[in-house]
Amino acid sequence: MTAITRIDVRLKTGNRSGAGTDGDIYLGIGGREFSLDSAVDDFQQNADRTYTFGAGSNVSFAAANNPSSPYELLTENLDRFPAYIRFAPKSRDDNWNIESVIATVNPGPGQLQYQALGGSNNLWLGVHSGLHCYLVR
């Protein structure tokens, strides 16, 4: 069994009017959710950031968002659960535009990648348009 020791999530917010949000964003993978939050003003229009969970973490509340602890995730179980980005808006009128997302599990040799969107694609998330974007491998 291979333990998941690190997950990198590169997330681009769209460069469209009103694309940014102060809402909360989560990554669901391997049967857990992780909070994409850091010390900077996240998810603003045209933002391009990489969030690291586990080894080399750069997220807020790193201990609570560690794929190795307290509930260790294993690569063998990844296909048992959907991978997704979830938006938790601040209000019913709060929307967020995703330009692209790539989640890399155990970066390096043998890494696994999940992604959505990219190129000229984008997706609006909000109460009236849906709160999840599922990722594919």
N, C-alpha and C positions, 0 to 999 in steps of 0.2 A: 504494500500500500504506500502511495506517495502522498505525503502531507503537503498541504498548500501553505507555504510560508510567506508568500507575497502576492499581492494583486495590485497591478497598476491600471488606473482608469484615466484615459485621455478623453476629455470632454470638451467639445467646442459648442459654445452658445452662438446662435445665429447673429448675423450682422444686419438685422432688420429692425425697423422702428418697433419699440416695445418688446424686443426679444428677451431682455434680461428679467430677472426676478430676485426677490429676497426670500422666496420660499425655500423649503428644504428639499434636497435631492438625495436619493438612496440608490445603491446598487444591490440588487438581489442576485445571489449566485450560490450554488452549492447548498441551498436550504437555509441560508442566513441573509440578513440585510445589513448593509454597511452604510454609514452616514458619510456622504461626500461633503465635508465641511473643513475649512482651514482658517487660518488667521487672517486671510485676505478677504476682500469683498467679492465673494464667489458669484458666478452665474450672471455677470453683467453682459450687456450686448458686446459681441465679438470676443468674449473671453475664450482663451485656449489654455487649459490647465490640465496637469496630470496629478492625480491623487494616488498616493501609495498607502496600502494597508499591509501590516505585518512588518517584515524586515525593511528598515529604512523608512518607516512611516513618516508622512508629512501632514497627516490629518489631525484635526482636533479629536480629543477623546480616543487617542491611539489604542489604549489598553482595551477599551470596549469595542473597538473596531479591528480586532486582530484575528485573522483567519486561523491562527494556531492556538488561540486560547480565548475564553475558557472552554469553547467547544471547537475542537480541531476538525477542520475540513480536509477531506481527502479527494484527490483528483478522480478516483474511481467512482465517486458519487455525483460528479458534476452533471452527468447526463440524466440523472433522476429528477432534477429540478430545473425549471425555466430560469434563464438569466435575463435580467431586465433592469431598466432605469425607472424609478418611480418618483414622481413629482408630488410634493405636499405643498400646495399653494397657501399663501398667507390669507387669502380671501377668495370669495367666489369669482371675483373679477381678475384675479392674478393668473397670468399666462406666462409660459416660457417656451422659447424656440430652441430646439436642439439642431445643430448643424451636423454633428457626427459624434460617435462614441466608440471607443475601442477599449475593451477590458482584456488585459493580459495576465494570465495565471502563471505563477512561477516563471518570470521572465528569464530568458536564456535558452540553452539547449533543452528541447522537449517541452517548450512553453505551449500553452493553449490560448487561443484568442477568440473572443466574442466581439461582434460589432453590429452596428446599425447605422444606416444613413451614409452620408459622405457624398462627394461630388457636388452636384447641384441640388441634391435632396435636402429636405429639412422637415421638421415635424413640430407643430404647435401642441403643447400639452396644457391642460387646464380643466376645470370642472366641467366645462361644456364640450370639450374635445377629447377627453380621456386623460388619464394620469400615468399610464405606463407605456414604455417603449421596449419591446422585447428584442433581445440580442440573439444573433445566430453565430454558430461556430463555423 
